[in-house]
């Protein structure tokens, strides 16, 4: 990370850091859902959301 980024993150309140983490997780789930929709255009939305949940629960480390 750039030193300026580190400075900004250190200055953030814990609440702000938690808010950003939540936003990141939502964004990551949206990106995964879009990727699944492209890979499996025939899947209904319920299946896409099921696979997103499964992927985030058991994502490869």
DSSP file (Angstrom, degrees, kcal/mol; ACC not computed):
  #  RESIDUE AA STRUCTURE BP1 BP2  ACC     N-H-->O    O-->H-N    N-H-->O    O-->H-N    TCO  KAPPA ALPHA  PHI   PSI    X-CA   Y-CA   Z-CA
    1    1 A X              0   0    0      0, 0.0     2,-0.2     0, 0.0     0, 0.0   0.000 360.0 360.0 360.0 151.6    0.0    0.0    0.0
    2    2 A X    >>  -     0   0    0      1,-0.1     4,-2.0     4,-0.0     3,-0.7  -0.517 360.0-119.7 -72.6 141.7    1.0    3.6   -0.6
    3    3 A X  H 3> S+     0   0    0      1,-0.3     4,-2.2     2,-0.2     5,-0.1   0.831 114.6  55.9 -53.8 -34.0    2.1    5.4    2.6
    4    4 A X  H 3> S+     0   0    0      2,-0.2     4,-2.2     1,-0.2    -1,-0.3   0.888 106.0  50.9 -66.9 -37.5   -0.7    7.9    2.1
    5    5 A X  H <> S+     0   0    0     -3,-0.7     4,-2.7     2,-0.2     5,-0.2   0.917 109.2  50.7 -63.9 -42.8   -3.3    5.1    2.0
    6    6 A X  H  X S+     0   0    0     -4,-2.0     4,-2.5     1,-0.2    -2,-0.2   0.919 109.5  51.1 -60.3 -43.5   -1.9    3.7    5.2
    7    7 A X  H  X S+     0   0    0     -4,-2.2     4,-1.5    -5,-0.2    -1,-0.2   0.913 110.8  48.5 -60.1 -44.2   -2.1    7.2    6.8
    8    8 A X  H  X S+     0   0    0     -4,-2.2     4,-0.8     1,-0.2    -2,-0.2   0.931 112.3  47.8 -64.0 -46.6   -5.8    7.5    5.7
    9    9 A X  H >< S+     0   0    0     -4,-2.7     3,-0.8     1,-0.2    -2,-0.2   0.890 109.8  52.3 -64.1 -39.2   -6.7    4.1    7.0
   10   10 A X  H 3< S+     0   0    0     -4,-2.5    -1,-0.2     1,-0.2    -2,-0.2   0.824 107.7  53.0 -65.8 -29.7   -5.0    4.7   10.4
   11   11 A X  H 3< S+     0   0    0     -4,-1.5    -1,-0.2    -5,-0.2    -2,-0.2   0.644  89.9 101.7 -79.5 -14.8   -6.9    7.9   10.8
   12   12 A X  S << S-     0   0    0     -4,-0.8     2,-0.1    -3,-0.8    -3,-0.0  -0.380  76.4-117.0 -72.1 146.8  -10.3    6.2   10.2
   13   13 A X     >  -     0   0    0      1,-0.1     4,-2.2    -2,-0.1     5,-0.2  -0.414  27.6-110.8 -73.1 158.2  -12.6    5.4   13.1
   14   14 A X  H  > S+     0   0    0      1,-0.2     4,-2.3     2,-0.2     5,-0.2   0.880 120.0  55.7 -57.2 -37.1  -13.4    1.7   13.7
   15   15 A X  H  > S+     0   0    0      1,-0.2     4,-2.3     2,-0.2    -1,-0.2   0.902 107.3  48.2 -63.1 -41.0  -16.9    2.4   12.6
   16   16 A X  H  > S+     0   0    0      2,-0.2     4,-2.5     1,-0.2    -1,-0.2   0.904 110.6  51.0 -66.8 -40.7  -15.8    3.8    9.3
   17   17 A X  H  X S+     0   0    0     -4,-2.2     4,-2.2     1,-0.2    -2,-0.2   0.903 111.1  48.7 -62.2 -41.1  -13.4    0.8    8.7
   18   18 A X  H  X S+     0   0    0     -4,-2.3     4,-2.3     2,-0.2    -2,-0.2   0.900 110.1  51.8 -65.7 -40.8  -16.3   -1.6    9.4
   19   19 A X  H  X S+     0   0    0     -4,-2.3     4,-2.2     2,-0.2    -2,-0.2   0.922 110.7  47.6 -60.4 -45.3  -18.6    0.4    7.0
   20   20 A X  H  X S+     0   0    0     -4,-2.5     4,-2.4     2,-0.2    -2,-0.2   0.887 109.8  52.9 -64.4 -39.2  -15.9    0.1    4.3
   21   21 A X  H  X S+     0   0    0     -4,-2.2     4,-2.3     2,-0.2    -1,-0.2   0.918 109.4  49.3 -62.3 -42.6  -15.5   -3.6    4.9
   22   22 A X  H  X S+     0   0    0     -4,-2.3     4,-2.2     1,-0.2    -2,-0.2   0.902 110.6  50.0 -62.7 -41.8  -19.2   -4.1    4.5
   23   23 A X  H  X S+     0   0    0     -4,-2.2     4,-2.4     1,-0.2    -1,-0.2   0.890 109.9  51.6 -63.5 -39.5  -19.3   -2.2    1.3
   24   24 A X  H  X S+     0   0    0     -4,-2.4     4,-2.7     2,-0.2    -2,-0.2   0.919 109.1  49.7 -63.1 -43.6  -16.4   -4.3    0.0
   25   25 A X  H  X S+     0   0    0     -4,-2.3     4,-2.2     2,-0.2    -2,-0.2   0.923 111.3  48.7 -63.3 -44.0  -18.2   -7.5    0.8
   26   26 A X  H  X S+     0   0    0     -4,-2.2     4,-2.1     1,-0.2    -1,-0.2   0.915 112.6  48.6 -61.4 -42.8  -21.4   -6.3   -1.0
   27   27 A X  H  X S+     0   0    0     -4,-2.4     4,-2.4     1,-0.2    -2,-0.2   0.917 110.1  51.2 -62.9 -43.7  -19.4   -5.3   -4.0
   28   28 A X  H  X S+     0   0    0     -4,-2.7     4,-2.3     1,-0.2    -1,-0.2   0.890 109.9  50.1 -62.5 -39.4  -17.5   -8.6   -4.1
   29   29 A X  H  X S+     0   0    0     -4,-2.2     4,-2.4     2,-0.2    -1,-0.2   0.891 110.1  50.5 -65.9 -39.0  -20.8  -10.5   -4.0
   30   30 A X  H  X S+     0   0    0     -4,-2.1     4,-2.3     2,-0.2    -2,-0.2   0.906 110.5  49.2 -64.9 -41.7  -22.2   -8.4   -6.8
   31   31 A X  H  X S+     0   0    0     -4,-2.4     4,-2.2     2,-0.2    -2,-0.2   0.923 111.7  48.7 -63.8 -44.2  -19.2   -9.1   -8.9
   32   32 A X  H  X S+     0   0    0     -4,-2.3     4,-2.4     1,-0.2    -2,-0.2   0.909 110.4  51.6 -63.0 -41.8  -19.4  -12.8   -8.3
   33   33 A X  H  X S+     0   0    0     -4,-2.4     4,-2.3     1,-0.2    -1,-0.2   0.912 109.8  49.3 -61.8 -42.6  -23.1  -12.8   -9.1
   34   34 A X  H  X S+     0   0    0     -4,-2.3     4,-1.8     2,-0.2    -1,-0.2   0.899 110.3  50.9 -64.1 -39.7  -22.4  -11.0  -12.4
   35   35 A X  H  X S+     0   0    0     -4,-2.2     4,-2.2     1,-0.2    -2,-0.2   0.915 110.9  48.4 -63.5 -42.5  -19.7  -13.5  -13.3
   36   36 A X  H  X S+     0   0    0     -4,-2.4     4,-2.6     1,-0.2    -2,-0.2   0.884 108.1  54.9 -65.3 -37.9  -22.1  -16.4  -12.6
   37   37 A X  H  < S+     0   0    0     -4,-2.3    -1,-0.2     1,-0.2    -2,-0.2   0.877 110.5  46.1 -62.6 -37.3  -24.8  -14.8  -14.7
   38   38 A X  H  < S+     0   0    0     -4,-1.8     3,-0.5     1,-0.2    -2,-0.2   0.886 116.0  44.8 -71.9 -38.5  -22.3  -14.7  -17.6
   39   39 A X  H  < S+     0   0    0     -4,-2.2     2,-0.2     1,-0.3    -2,-0.2   0.829 128.6  26.3 -72.9 -32.2  -21.1  -18.2  -17.1
   40   40 A X    ><  +     0   0    0     -4,-2.6     3,-1.8    -5,-0.2    -1,-0.3  -0.607  64.2 165.9-133.7  71.2  -24.7  -19.6  -16.6
   41   41 A X  T 3  S+     0   0    0     -3,-0.5    -1,-0.1     1,-0.3    -4,-0.1   0.687  77.4  60.6 -64.0 -16.5  -27.2  -17.4  -18.4
   42   42 A X  T 3  S+     0   0    0     -3,-0.1    -1,-0.3     2,-0.1     2,-0.2   0.592  81.6 102.7 -86.1 -10.7  -29.9  -20.1  -18.1
   43   43 A X  S <  S-     0   0    0     -3,-1.8     2,-0.1    -7,-0.2    -3,-0.1  -0.493  73.7-122.6 -73.9 139.3  -29.8  -20.1  -14.3
   44   44 A X    >>  -     0   0    0     -2,-0.2     4,-2.0     1,-0.1     3,-0.6  -0.373  28.9-105.0 -73.2 162.3  -32.6  -18.4  -12.4
   45   45 A X  H 3> S+     0   0    0      1,-0.3     4,-2.7     2,-0.2     5,-0.2   0.859 120.3  59.7 -57.2 -36.9  -31.7  -15.5  -10.0
   46   46 A X  H 3> S+     0   0    0      1,-0.2     4,-1.9     2,-0.2    -1,-0.3   0.888 106.3  47.1 -61.4 -37.7  -32.4  -17.8   -7.0
   47   47 A X  H <> S+     0   0    0     -3,-0.6     4,-2.5     2,-0.2    -1,-0.2   0.891 110.2  53.0 -70.2 -39.1  -29.7  -20.2   -8.2
   48   48 A X  H  X S+     0   0    0     -4,-2.0     4,-2.3     1,-0.2    -2,-0.2   0.950 111.6  45.4 -59.1 -49.2  -27.3  -17.4   -8.8
   49   49 A X  H  X S+     0   0    0     -4,-2.7     4,-2.4     1,-0.2    -1,-0.2   0.871 111.1  53.5 -65.0 -36.4  -27.8  -16.1   -5.2
   50   50 A X  H  X S+     0   0    0     -4,-1.9     4,-2.5    -5,-0.2    -1,-0.2   0.925 111.0  46.0 -61.5 -44.9  -27.5  -19.7   -3.8
   51   51 A X  H  X S+     0   0    0     -4,-2.5     4,-2.8     2,-0.2    -2,-0.2   0.857 109.9  53.7 -69.1 -35.1  -24.2  -20.1   -5.6
   52   52 A X  H  X S+     0   0    0     -4,-2.3     4,-2.4     2,-0.2     5,-0.2   0.944 110.9  46.7 -62.5 -47.1  -22.9  -16.7   -4.4
   53   53 A X  H  X S+     0   0    0     -4,-2.4     4,-1.9     1,-0.2    -2,-0.2   0.940 114.3  47.4 -58.9 -47.2  -23.8  -17.7   -0.8
   54   54 A X  H  X S+     0   0    0     -4,-2.5     4,-2.5     1,-0.2    -2,-0.2   0.917 111.0  51.5 -60.9 -43.5  -22.1  -21.1   -1.2
   55   55 A X  H  < S+     0   0    0     -4,-2.8     4,-0.4     1,-0.2    -1,-0.2   0.903 111.9  45.6 -62.4 -41.8  -19.0  -19.5   -2.8
   56   56 A X  H  < S+     0   0    0     -4,-2.4    -1,-0.2     1,-0.2    -2,-0.2   0.785 114.0  49.2 -75.1 -25.4  -18.5  -17.0    0.0
   57   57 A X  H  < S+     0   0    0     -4,-1.9    -2,-0.2    -5,-0.2    -1,-0.2   0.880 128.1  22.5 -74.5 -38.1  -19.1  -19.6    2.7
   58   58 A X  S  < S+     0   0    0     -4,-2.5    -2,-0.2    -5,-0.2    -1,-0.2  -0.022  83.4 156.6-121.5  29.2  -16.6  -22.1    1.1
   59   59 A X        -     0   0    0     -4,-0.4    -3,-0.1    -3,-0.2     2,-0.1  -0.247  52.2-101.0 -58.8 140.6  -14.3  -19.9   -1.0
   60   60 A X              0   0    0      1,-0.1    -1,-0.1    -5,-0.0    -2,-0.0  -0.374 360.0 360.0 -62.7 140.4  -10.9  -21.5   -1.7
   61   61 A X              0   0    0     -3,-0.1    -1,-0.1    -2,-0.1    -2,-0.1   0.435 360.0 360.0 -92.3 360.0   -8.3  -20.0    0.6
